[in-house]
Amino acid sequence: MTGTDPSLPDGVERRVIDGDERLCTRGAPVYGEPTDDEWRAWDAGRSKLGGMLELGMDTALSGGERVLYLGAANGTTVSHVADFAGPTYAVEFSPRPVRDLLDACKPRSNLFPLLKDARRPETYAHVVEADCDVLVQDVATRGQADVAVGNRQFLADDGRLLLAVKARSEDVAAAPDAVFDDVLADLESTYEVLETRPLDRFHEDHLGVVATPR
């Protein structure tokens, strides 16, 4: 049983699994998510991008994009992205989650893991394609706007930045709304912000941002 949703990219569907309608992609399971034949549920409670899609944000994803994903961690979200995207570069700084990320890459020939620091894009500039269609960012660090600005070099002029701002990673003591305002202000020189939406339904003190290069 499926549900057609024009806001979702090709390769992402709403399907009923275990009695509930779930966002799903077609691919090998990664984190113990429920499955139905070749389809796997995309848990928005464990994925900021999944939350953005569930909330109906206009990500402009259509399927088949070249993607640079910053903050790939264990591969939970980036594996879903690789299920419907084209070449997908997964940058993760911590060695331990990269071990799990490597397992997610094995059945996905288009998913390329990079044990690199997203704050130092020069260290992977020789690997990542120029003119990526999408930059997905989900990093737990201070200076999240700086990371997005530094990695703009990989994004096509008409590409999209899909950013999940983590307020507590910027300043654990500040009000999240104030943190979000500061991050958005720091993006302004490089990106035009098209849409923002709180992700609190799935992720407390997070803001989803869709932007395009200026």
HUGIFEN-V509296 format. One record per residue. SS is DSSP state (2 for helix, 1 for strand, 0 for the rest). BURIAL is # if it has 24 or more other ideal C-beta (glycine too) atoms within 12 Angstrom, else .. Layout:
ss->{SS/SS}
burial->{BURIAL/BURIAL}
This chain:
ss->{0/1/1/0/0/0/0/0/0/0/0/1/1/1/1/1/1/0/0/1/1/1/1/1/1/1/0/0/0/0/0/0/0/0/1/1/0/0/1/1/1/0/0/2/2/2/0/2/2/2/2/2/2/2/0/0/0/0/0/0/0/0/0/0/0/0/1/1/1/1/0/0/0/0/0/2/2/2/2/2/2/2/2/2/0/0/0/1/1/1/1/1/0/0/2/2/2/2/2/2/2/2/2/2/2/2/0/0/0/0/1/1/1/1/1/0/0/0/0/0/2/2/2/0/0/0/0/0/0/0/0/1/1/1/1/1/1/0/0/0/0/0/0/2/2/2/2/2/2/2/0/2/2/2/1/1/1/1/1/1/1/1/1/1/1/1/2/2/2/2/0/0/0/0/0/2/2/2/2/2/2/2/2/2/2/2/2/0/0/0/1/1/1/1/1/1/1/1/0/0/0/0/0/0/0/1/1/1/1/1/1/1/1/0}
burial->{./././././././#/#/./#/#/#/#/#/./#/././././#/#/#/#/#/#/#/#/#/#/./#/./././././#/#/#/#/#/#/./#/#/#/#/#/#/#/#/#/#/./#/#/#/#/#/./#/./#/#/#/#/#/#/#/#/#/#/#/#/#/#/#/#/#/#/#/#/#/#/#/#/#/#/#/#/#/./././#/#/./#/#/#/./#/#/././#/./#/#/#/#/#/./#/./#/#/./#/././#/./././#/#/././#/#/#/#/#/#/#/#/#/#/./#/#/#/#/#/#/#/#/#/#/./#/#/./././#/#/#/#/#/#/#/#/#/./#/#/./././././#/././#/#/./#/#/#/./#/#/././#/#/./#/#/#/#/#/#/#/././#/#/./#/#/#/#/#/#/#/#/#/.}
